[in-house]
Amino acid sequence: MIFEVIKEHQSSQQEPIQLKVGDHVSFTDRLSGPEGWERWIYCYSDETKLEGWVPEQIIYKFKENQGVLMRDYVAKELDVKVGDKFQLIEELNGWIRGRLISSNEEGWLPKDYIEPSRE
């Protein structure tokens, strides 16, 4: 299904966390706030030395603050402007991952920044 961007978004990340199945992470904070973006955990990767927010449900927790990734994950956010067309891939915790039609670039956007396209 094709969606249209209704609110501009600029990525706040310089180098997004990238993880592979089996990567070990340690985590500290859980995201909570008025946005409704629940179930995000701030992780640090020993393998890549990168850190960032990761969906809680893709982490198998084997200790209080340690886990292992159950699937690949890249936290890349997209830079978009109003009117851009977007193909939805998945939705997790108030964010959507998809592909920009114009460039085929994949990444994440807040869910409330898109709506179904009328075209």
HUTA-V46544 format. One record per residue. N is the residue number from 0. RES is the residue in three letters. OMEGA is omega in radians with two decimals (NA if undefined). D_CENTER is the distance of its C-alpha to the mean C-alpha in Angstrom with 1 decimal. Layout:
<<N RES OMEGA D_CENTER> <N RES OMEGA D_CENTER>>
//
This chain:
<<0 MET -3.12 19.0> <1 ILE 3.11 18.7> <2 PHE 3.10 17.3> <3 GLU 3.11 18.2> <4 VAL -3.13 16.5> <5 ILE 3.12 18.5> <6 LYS -3.13 17.1> <7 GLU 3.10 16.5> <8 HIS 3.05 13.4> <9 GLN -3.13 13.6> <10 SER 3.10 11.1> <11 SER -3.03 12.1> <12 GLN 3.00 11.3> <13 GLN 3.10 14.2> <14 GLU -3.08 13.1> <15 PRO 3.10 9.5> <16 ILE 3.09 9.7> <17 GLN -3.07 10.5> <18 LEU 3.11 11.9> <19 LYS 3.04 14.3> <20 VAL 3.11 15.9> <21 GLY 3.09 18.4> <22 ASP 3.08 17.0> <23 HIS 3.11 18.1> <24 VAL 2.92 16.2> <25 SER -3.09 17.7> <26 PHE -3.08 16.2> <27 THR -2.99 17.7> <28 ASP 2.98 16.0> <29 ARG -3.14 14.4> <30 LEU 2.99 12.8> <31 SER -3.12 15.2> <32 GLY -3.06 16.6> <33 PRO -3.11 17.8> <34 GLU -3.08 14.5> <35 GLY -3.13 14.2> <36 TRP -3.12 10.8> <37 GLU 3.05 12.3> <38 ARG 2.98 11.5> <39 TRP -3.12 9.2> <40 ILE 3.12 11.2> <41 TYR -3.01 11.8> <42 CYS 3.01 12.8> <43 TYR -3.12 15.2> <44 SER 3.04 15.9> <45 ASP -3.10 19.6> <46 GLU -3.04 19.3> <47 THR -3.06 17.3> <48 LYS 3.10 18.1> <49 LEU 3.11 14.6> <50 GLU 3.12 12.8> <51 GLY -3.10 9.7> <52 TRP -3.10 7.5> <53 VAL 3.09 6.9> <54 PRO -3.09 7.4> <55 GLU -3.02 11.1> <56 GLN 3.07 12.3> <57 ILE 3.13 11.5> <58 ILE 2.99 13.7> <59 TYR -3.10 17.4> <60 LYS 3.12 19.0> <61 PHE 3.00 22.5> <62 LYS -3.08 23.4> <63 GLU -3.10 22.8> <64 ASN 3.11 20.3> <65 GLN 3.13 19.7> <66 GLY 3.13 17.9> <67 VAL -3.11 17.2> <68 LEU 3.12 14.3> <69 MET 3.08 15.2> <70 ARG 3.09 13.2> <71 ASP 3.13 11.6> <72 TYR 3.03 8.0> <73 VAL -3.05 7.0> <74 ALA -3.09 4.6> <75 LYS 3.03 6.5> <76 GLU 3.13 6.7> <77 LEU 2.94 9.7> <78 ASP -3.10 13.1> <79 VAL 3.04 14.8> <80 LYS -3.13 18.1> <81 VAL 3.12 19.7> <82 GLY 3.10 21.0> <83 ASP 3.10 18.6> <84 LYS -2.93 18.2> <85 PHE 3.08 15.0> <86 GLN -3.10 15.0> <87 LEU 3.04 12.7> <88 ILE 3.13 11.5> <89 GLU 3.08 9.9> <90 GLU 3.07 9.0> <91 LEU 2.90 7.7> <92 ASN 3.10 8.9> <93 GLY 3.10 9.4> <94 TRP 3.10 6.3> <95 ILE 3.03 7.0> <96 ARG -3.13 6.5> <97 GLY -3.05 9.9> <98 ARG 3.03 12.6> <99 LEU -3.12 14.8> <100 ILE -3.04 18.3> <101 SER -3.02 20.1> <102 SER -3.05 18.6> <103 ASN 3.13 16.8> <104 GLU 3.12 13.9> <105 GLU 3.08 10.5> <106 GLY -3.03 7.1> <107 TRP 3.03 4.8> <108 LEU 2.98 7.3> <109 PRO -3.06 8.6> <110 LYS -3.07 10.6> <111 ASP 3.09 13.8> <112 TYR 3.14 13.7> <113 ILE 2.99 14.9> <114 GLU 3.14 17.9> <115 PRO 3.14 19.7> <116 SER 3.12 21.7> <117 ARG -3.12 25.5> <118 GLU NA 26.4>>
//
